[in-house]
Amino acid sequence: MLVKTFGSAVYGVEAITITVEVNVSSGKFTSIVGLADNAVKESLERMESAIKANGYHFPRIKVVVNLAPADIRKSGTAFDLPIAMATLGASEQLENAEKLIDYVIMGELSLDGFVRPIKGALPIAIQARKEGFKGLILPKENAREAAMVNNLRVYGVSHIKDVIDFFIDENSIQPMVVNTREEFAHAQSDFEIDFCDVKGQENIKRALEIAAAGGHNAILIGPPGAGKTMLAKRLPTILPPLTLQEALETTKIHSVAGKLPENATLISKRPFRSPHHTISDVALVGGGGLPQPGEISLAHNGVLFLDELPEFKRTVLEVMRQPMEERRVTISRAKVALDFPSSFMLIASMNPCPCGYYNHPDKECSCPAGAVQKYLNKISGPLLDRIDLHVEVTPVAFNELSSTQNFEKSESIRIRVIRARDIQAERYKDNPGVYCNAQMSSKMLKEICLISQAGSNLLKIAMEKLNLSARAYDRILKVSRTIADLAGSEEIKPEHLAEAIQYRSLDREGWAG
């Protein structure tokens, strides 16, 4: 007897529906066909044990399992449950087996029949709704994640017996119901950290406010203990809240990578990823035999923080250049090419020299001659070219550390950032793919960042006097446009340009001695 049900395979951040066909007929041997990897083929042993442990028998005649379409590679252990249910139906041990075709079923089986969680539940649910299935049956731990998809019944199960009982009586399991919008709205502003925790450093807070308002990349340069990491970790608290669409995109990536916590729903806060400097190229940009998203994709719609930037391997930093520009990364293999989104803000930090005390007001730098420039040269010019704000962080004075003054909260800064982003959203509404000032093209820069004669003269003097490089010109204009937006000004004034110019420290010739 031939019985069909449906599963799903995740490629990139999208799912493809897989037809699971099981035919029980006269003959010998059991086989799985349809380009299945070893993990899928091993499901026969797990499935047989789970079926026997629950009072059913595994057919001792010929069983052929086909996973169609046969030209797409299937991997992982999530096909255990659909193959087991189709096998029970094909061997006439399952009541109402004809209902199997109405559902997408996914789950890994243990030897005693318990169902273990899977990766990629959200894209699987989205695809199931798109193709008009009646419902989705999957592990209970993944049910809340999948239930975020409207107009699809999601049933969470913990044991194969639950699934068998469901096809006998569909009322034996109630579908999972999640109020996505309510949970999403409640968690958006619930942060454990705040900018008011940072004493002093008002100029750095201002620089990060500008970075958040315009979507600009920034690098913080200062001695150890000056507060670079503390400030960077608080950046997500002043970024605009995720929209529902952005939250869905971000959650899909984390779901595919298996990074969502148990019983999770939508990711409601912008991600903050801080990989260690020993990270490999593949771990940063994504890849592997079956390509998985890397850190730059896990930081999509959020912040990628690279602490101690010069300590990262040169090759690791260079592979970021194209994804930073295109806001997506393509992982190519012989038989498949997958796209992962990677629209993130890069925030980096570094010491000014190997010992950390170059330009320190109190401590002397112990580095030999040329060491500072050599240390800075670990970061390539093309990468620095993509970083708009270079911010010098100075140590906090004792009177600021011991101050009992109440500093400005993240909530107040966030209101100003959202107001500036709203101005930019209106400005770029006719330019698809452009959402903030940092994403302006060179053509748009000439049309939008017009400056007066006084501003032009100021910029000319700054370029000559401070020995700024040519690449600093566009960046200064973009940053000054953001500063003007924060001030609510339609035109870029000389004071906006003057503030933007001070954020190009690393472009000054002779900065490192």
KAUR-V909348 format. One record per backbone hydrogen bond with DSSP energy under -0.5 kcal/mol. NH is the residue of the N-H (numbers start at 1). CO is the residue of the C=O. E is the energy in kcal/mol with one decimal. If there is no record, write none. Layout:
# KAUR-V909348
NH	CO	E
NH	CO	E
This chain:
# KAUR-V909348
3	22	-2.4
5	20	-2.1
6	103	-0.9
7	18	-3.2
9	16	-2.9
11	9	-0.5
11	14	-3.0
14	11	-2.2
16	9	-3.1
18	7	-2.0
19	68	-2.6
20	5	-2.9
20	18	-0.6
21	19	-0.7
21	66	-2.9
22	3	-2.6
23	64	-2.4
24	1	-2.0
25	23	-0.6
25	62	-2.4
31	63	-2.4
33	65	-3.3
37	74	-2.2
40	37	-0.5
41	37	-2.1
42	38	-2.4
43	40	-1.3
44	41	-1.3
45	42	-0.9
46	42	-1.3
47	43	-3.4
48	44	-2.4
49	45	-2.1
50	46	-2.4
51	47	-2.5
52	48	-2.2
53	49	-2.3
54	50	-0.6
54	51	-0.8
55	52	-1.7
56	51	-1.9
62	25	-1.2
63	29	-1.6
64	23	-2.3
65	31	-2.9
65	63	-0.5
66	21	-3.1
66	64	-0.5
67	33	-2.0
68	19	-2.6
68	66	-0.7
72	69	-1.2
74	35	-2.4
80	77	-1.5
81	107	-2.4
83	79	-2.0
84	80	-2.3
85	81	-2.4
86	82	-2.2
87	83	-2.1
88	84	-2.2
89	85	-2.1
90	86	-2.7
91	87	-1.8
92	89	-1.4
93	88	-3.0
94	88	-0.9
95	93	-0.5
97	94	-0.8
99	96	-2.0
100	97	-1.6
101	98	-0.7
102	99	-1.9
103	100	-1.4
104	135	-1.9
105	6	-3.1
105	103	-0.5
106	137	-2.4
107	78	-2.6
108	116	-1.5
110	114	-2.4
113	110	-1.6
115	158	-2.0
116	108	-3.3
116	114	-0.5
120	255	-1.9
124	120	-1.7
125	121	-2.3
126	122	-2.4
127	123	-2.1
128	124	-2.3
129	125	-2.3
130	126	-2.1
131	127	-1.9
132	129	-1.4
133	128	-2.1
134	102	-1.9
135	102	-1.1
136	153	-2.7
137	104	-2.9
138	136	-0.5
138	155	-2.2
140	157	-2.0
142	139	-1.5
143	139	-0.5
143	140	-1.1
144	140	-0.5
146	142	-2.2
147	143	-2.4
148	145	-0.9
149	146	-1.8
150	148	-0.6
152	149	-0.5
153	134	-0.8
154	152	-0.5
155	136	-3.1
155	153	-0.5
156	154	-0.5
157	138	-2.1
160	113	-2.5
162	159	-1.0
163	159	-1.0
164	160	-2.1
165	161	-2.6
166	162	-1.6
167	163	-1.6
168	164	-1.0
169	165	-2.8
172	169	-2.1
173	170	-0.6
176	154	-3.2
180	178	-1.5
183	179	-2.4
184	180	-2.6
185	181	-2.5
186	182	-2.0
187	183	-1.6
188	184	-0.7
190	187	-1.0
191	189	-1.3
197	194	-1.6
198	195	-1.4
199	197	-0.6
205	201	-2.2
206	202	-2.1
207	203	-1.9
208	204	-2.5
209	205	-2.0
210	206	-2.1
211	207	-2.4
212	208	-2.5
213	209	-2.3
214	210	-2.0
215	211	-1.2
216	211	-1.7
218	346	-2.3
219	389	-2.6
220	348	-2.9
221	219	-0.5
221	391	-3.1
222	220	-0.5
222	350	-2.0
223	393	-0.6
226	223	-1.4
231	227	-2.2
232	228	-2.3
233	229	-2.4
234	230	-0.7
234	231	-0.8
235	232	-1.5
237	234	-1.0
238	235	-2.0
239	235	-0.7
242	268	-0.6
247	243	-2.6
248	244	-1.9
249	245	-2.2
250	246	-2.6
251	247	-2.5
252	248	-2.1
253	249	-1.6
254	250	-2.0
255	251	-2.5
256	252	-2.4
257	253	-1.9
258	255	-1.0
259	254	-2.9
260	254	-0.7
263	141	-1.3
264	261	-1.3
267	247	-0.5
268	266	-0.6
273	303	-2.7
279	276	-1.8
284	280	-1.6
285	281	-2.6
286	282	-2.4
287	292	-1.9
291	289	-0.7
292	287	-2.2
294	285	-0.6
295	283	-1.9
296	284	-2.6
297	294	-0.7
298	294	-2.1
299	295	-1.3
300	297	-1.6
301	343	-3.3
302	299	-2.4
303	271	-3.0
304	345	-2.9
305	273	-3.3
305	303	-0.6
306	304	-0.6
306	347	-2.1
307	305	-0.8
309	349	-2.8
311	308	-1.8
312	309	-1.6
313	277	-0.6
317	313	-1.8
318	314	-2.2
319	315	-1.6
320	317	-1.0
321	318	-1.3
323	319	-0.6
324	320	-2.3
325	321	-1.4
326	322	-2.8
327	323	-2.1
329	340	-2.9
331	329	-0.6
331	338	-3.1
332	330	-0.7
333	336	-3.1
338	331	-2.6
340	329	-2.7
342	327	-2.0
344	342	-1.1
345	302	-2.4
346	344	-0.5
347	304	-2.6
347	345	-0.6
348	218	-2.5
349	306	-2.1
350	220	-2.2
360	357	-1.8
371	368	-1.9
374	370	-2.1
375	371	-2.4
376	372	-2.2
377	373	-2.0
378	375	-1.1
379	376	-1.7
380	378	-0.6
384	380	-2.1
385	381	-2.3
386	382	-0.5
386	383	-1.2
387	384	-1.8
388	217	-0.7
388	386	-0.6
389	217	-2.0
390	388	-0.5
390	503	-2.9
391	219	-3.0
391	389	-0.6
392	390	-0.5
393	221	-3.5
393	391	-0.6
394	392	-0.5
400	397	-0.7
401	397	-2.0
402	398	-2.5
403	400	-0.8
407	405	-0.7
412	409	-0.5
413	409	-1.5
414	410	-3.0
415	411	-1.5
416	412	-1.2
417	413	-2.0
418	414	-2.7
419	415	-2.0
420	416	-2.0
421	417	-2.5
422	418	-2.2
423	419	-1.5
424	420	-1.8
425	421	-2.6
426	422	-1.8
427	423	-1.9
428	424	-2.4
429	426	-0.8
431	428	-2.1
432	430	-0.6
434	431	-1.9
435	433	-0.5
438	214	-2.2
439	436	-1.6
440	437	-1.7
445	441	-2.1
446	442	-1.4
447	443	-1.0
448	444	-2.7
449	445	-2.1
450	448	-1.2
452	492	-0.6
456	452	-2.4
457	453	-2.4
458	454	-2.1
459	455	-2.4
460	456	-2.1
461	457	-2.4
462	458	-2.4
463	459	-2.3
464	460	-1.8
465	461	-3.4
466	462	-2.2
468	462	-0.5
468	463	-0.8
472	469	-1.2
473	470	-1.5
475	471	-0.9
476	472	-2.5
477	473	-1.9
478	474	-2.3
479	475	-2.5
480	476	-2.6
481	477	-1.8
482	478	-1.7
483	479	-2.3
484	480	-2.2
485	481	-1.9
486	482	-2.4
487	483	-1.6
488	485	-0.9
489	484	-3.0
492	450	-0.8
493	491	-0.7
496	493	-0.8
497	493	-1.9
498	494	-2.6
499	495	-1.7
500	496	-2.0
501	497	-2.3
502	498	-1.1
503	500	-1.3
504	501	-1.1
505	390	-0.8
507	504	-1.4
508	505	-1.6
509	467	-1.0
511	508	-1.8
513	510	-1.6
